[in-house]
Structure formats: C-alpha cells, structure tokens
Amino acid sequence: MSATPARPRAALLLLAYLAFVSLGLPDGLIGVGWPSISAEFRVPTEAVGLVLTASTAGYLTSSVLAGFTLARLGVGWLLAGSTILAALALTGYTVSPGLAMVIASAVVLGLGSGAIDSGLNAYAAGALGARHMNWLHAFFGLGVAIGPLIMTGALGAGQSWRWGYGIVAAAELALATAFVLSVRAWRQRVPAADAPDTADAPVAAVGDAVSGPAGSVGVVAEPAAPVRPVPVRETLRLPAVWLGALAFAVYVAVEVSAGLWAFLLLTSGRGLTDGVAGLCVSAYWGSLFLGRVVQGVTAERLGAAGVLRGSLLGMAAGAALIALPAPAWVAVVGLVVVGFAAAPVFPLLTLTTADRVGAAHAERTIGLQVGTSALGAAVVPAGIGLLISNTSVQALGPALLALAVALIALHAAASRRPVAG
C-alpha cells in the first residue's frame, strides 16, 4: 500500500511533550508546598500520605479504564477531558478551605493524570518511534523538576502555597484548550518514522501508522487496514498482558525505591553527609533524565529490543553495586548506573507492547500497564521501607537487585511467544 508524503504535524508533537511536562508539574509541587499546607490546615506532616493515596487511587482507576475506552472516545477527547479534570483539580487545591477538599482534589487530579498518561502512551506507541517515546518521558522528568521551582518561587516571593497550584492550574487550562481545539487532528495517526526499531524485526504498529521521512510527524494520506476489534475477554486471557503489567509494576518499584531510600542508605548506611548525599540523589534523577535523552537516539539507531535488554541487565548491575558492602562511592556509582540504565525501560516497554500482545490488544494493555505501574510505585517502596525498619538500611541494595532480576525474568516470559498483530 502506498502513501504520499505527509505534511509535518509539529503542533501535535509539541502538545504531546507539553502534556508530559504537565503530568510532572503537580508531583513537584506537593513536596515543597506540603509544610505550608499542613501548617495552614493544622494537620500532621504524615497526613500527606492521605493525599498521595487518594491521588494514586484515582490514577490507577483512570489509567486502566482509559485503555479500554480509548478506541471509543478517541485520543483527542480523552486528552481534552482529562486535562480539564486536572485543571479543575489544581483549582480545587488553590481554593481548598481544609484537608478534606485537598484529598478530594487529589482524587480528581489522579483521574485526570492517569487518563492523560495512558492515552498519550498508547497513542505514542502506535504513532511515534523510540526516540520520541524516550524524549516524551524525559519531559515528564522536566515537569517534576519545574514544579518545585514554581512553588519555591511563590513562597520566596512571600505568597501563599496556593499561588503555586494556581499557576499550574492556569497552565493546565491553557493546555486543555489546545487539546479541545485539536481534537480532529488527534483522530489521524502520524507516521512513525522510526517505528521499525520497535523490535528486531518490523511488526504492525497500533492503528494506521506508516513510515515517513526521518523525524517527521504528519497525517497519513492513505490509512492502513484497520485493526480487528476484539472482545475484552480475549485481551485479558493473554498471559503476556499480565506478565507485561507486572513488569511495569516492578520497574517503577525499582525507580521509585532507589530515589526514595538512597538518601537514607548513603547517610545512615555509608556515612556521607546530608549535603553530599543530597547531591548524589540528585545525580540519580539527573542520570534518569539524561539517559532518556541519549538513549532515545540510541534505540532509534540500534533497535528498541536490543537497547531494552541491555538496559535491564544494566539495572541489575547497578543494583549489585549498591548491594555490595563497599565504600560509599561504589553505591553512588551503582545509583547512577541504575538511573541511566533504567531511563529507557518504561518508554521502550510501552513502545514494544504490540510486539508482545498484538496490535489489537495494545491500547487496552498499555492502560493496564500504566495502572499497575502506579500500584508498584505505591506498594513496593513502602514495603521496602518496612523491611529497612525491621532489619537495616543495607537491605535496600539486595531488595533492588532482587527486583531487577525479577524484571528480567518477567520481560523474558512476556516476550517468549509474541502475538501476531
């Protein structure tokens, strides 16, 4: 089937990048803003757990449901509606008279964020290649980094914490407007110029993506044959669906646990000062961001499947360095290795979903994967915290190594019998 060259659609790509930045912004706000929030509402510091739990519940619910409703609603309306929800939720934070409304707003924010994350990941997996997939997730990290700067700037200027949420709410509303105005454009797939690298051999992508000039993003002139609709039960019967979802939960558990408990390990366990340990934790997150920028290009050239396998092995190697009873610098090197190796795993696992489960099941599966990743981020790091409390902070390294090995096994099992598209 032939296709005429497509006109570039840079506007859609820009919106996708801005949407991922917007996903990270609220995560960066609460860490800096919570001391002021808890003081104003006269609630204990640990009450932040209620807010985070509420947000996770909403995120988990909407990310799973989005995968099953995406084909019916269309990605444009899903993104527009979800971004409006996020804007309303952040406005709720801004005008909250007490903790109860903050918790309710957190649920709504989770609902909006989960649907945005699931919808954009499903769209990008079918319409974009490895480079943009990695860079999109790198921009999420950029949003997480910008959030604290916004809140710090508001508080430093003598304003209330509400100003930080209000600024981000206004940005979300502007983004929602852009999504509403571009609904029709999102109905048309874009050619994945680097799509052949999603595995060692070309496979059918989700939807009607076709090849085009390197780096171009455009509307397909002649759509490919539509993917056969399948009953939901057929998707849920595939072992690769559940193995892949569990792999996402384990991956995010490694990423979040390393960043959450590394400071405690380096100070209490390896004797570093607070300032040095803080810089080392920043280096971990920085290596994650840098890795997604660099390895997006690498995956485009070498193939996503090979880079993914190497990254999983690299995560295990870095975790082994952290687990060694060695000087602090060895653990720091291990953290940086884990961060750089882990960088492309989430986007590349998403990108290769259709290779494992088939194109007809990919959108639903991506929704499940995004949802279970939120569950892994909430449950496993807390479990490691209990393990550390009952044993020693030195248990972090062995726990990360066990998770990294489990991730390798899960990915191998899910990829053993790829389903035809």
Secondary structure as the mmCIF struct_conf table of DSSP 4:
data_model
#
loop_
_struct_conf.conf_type_id
_struct_conf.id
_struct_conf.beg_label_comp_id
_struct_conf.beg_label_asym_id
_struct_conf.beg_label_seq_id
_struct_conf.end_label_comp_id
_struct_conf.end_label_asym_id
_struct_conf.end_label_seq_id
HELX_LH_PP_P HELX_LH_PP_P1 THR A 4 ARG A 7
STRN STRN1 PRO A 8 PRO A 8
HELX_RH_AL_P HELX_RH_AL_P1 ALA A 10 PHE A 41
TURN_TY1_P TURN_TY1_P1 ARG A 42 ARG A 42
HELX_RH_3T_P HELX_RH_3T_P1 THR A 45 ALA A 47
HELX_RH_AL_P HELX_RH_AL_P2 VAL A 48 LEU A 73
HELX_RH_AL_P HELX_RH_AL_P3 VAL A 75 VAL A 95
BEND BEND1 PRO A 97 GLY A 98
HELX_RH_AL_P HELX_RH_AL_P4 LEU A 99 ALA A 127
BEND BEND2 LEU A 128 LEU A 128
HELX_RH_AL_P HELX_RH_AL_P5 ALA A 130 GLY A 156
TURN_TY1_P TURN_TY1_P2 ALA A 157 GLY A 158
HELX_RH_AL_P HELX_RH_AL_P6 TRP A 161 LEU A 181
TURN_TY1_P TURN_TY1_P3 SER A 182 SER A 182
HELX_RH_AL_P HELX_RH_AL_P7 VAL A 183 TRP A 186
TURN_TY1_P TURN_TY1_P4 ARG A 187 ARG A 187
BEND BEND3 GLN A 188 GLN A 188
TURN_TY1_P TURN_TY1_P5 ALA A 193 ASP A 194
HELX_RH_3T_P HELX_RH_3T_P2 ALA A 195 THR A 198
BEND BEND4 ALA A 199 ALA A 201
HELX_LH_PP_P HELX_LH_PP_P2 ALA A 204 ALA A 205
BEND BEND5 VAL A 206 ASP A 208
BEND BEND6 PRO A 213 PRO A 213
TURN_TY1_P TURN_TY1_P6 ALA A 214 GLY A 215
STRN STRN2 GLY A 218 GLY A 218
BEND BEND7 ALA A 221 GLU A 222
HELX_LH_PP_P HELX_LH_PP_P3 PRO A 223 PRO A 229
HELX_RH_AL_P HELX_RH_AL_P8 VAL A 232 LEU A 236
TURN_TY1_P TURN_TY1_P7 ARG A 237 ARG A 237
HELX_RH_AL_P HELX_RH_AL_P9 PRO A 239 LEU A 264
HELX_RH_PI_P HELX_RH_PI_P1 LEU A 265 GLY A 269
TURN_TY1_P TURN_TY1_P8 ARG A 270 ARG A 270
HELX_RH_AL_P HELX_RH_AL_P10 ASP A 274 LEU A 302
HELX_RH_AL_P HELX_RH_AL_P11 ALA A 304 ALA A 323
BEND BEND8 LEU A 324 PRO A 325
HELX_RH_AL_P HELX_RH_AL_P12 ALA A 328 ALA A 342
TURN_TY1_P TURN_TY1_P9 ALA A 343 PRO A 344
HELX_RH_AL_P HELX_RH_AL_P13 VAL A 345 LEU A 351
TURN_TY1_P TURN_TY1_P10 THR A 352 THR A 352
HELX_RH_AL_P HELX_RH_AL_P14 THR A 353 VAL A 357
HELX_RH_AL_P HELX_RH_AL_P15 ALA A 359 ASN A 390
BEND BEND9 THR A 391 THR A 391
HELX_RH_3T_P HELX_RH_3T_P3 VAL A 393 ALA A 395
HELX_RH_AL_P HELX_RH_AL_P16 LEU A 396 ALA A 414
TURN_TY1_P TURN_TY1_P11 SER A 415 SER A 415
BEND BEND10 ARG A 416 ARG A 417
HELX_LH_PP_P HELX_LH_PP_P4 PRO A 418 ALA A 420
#
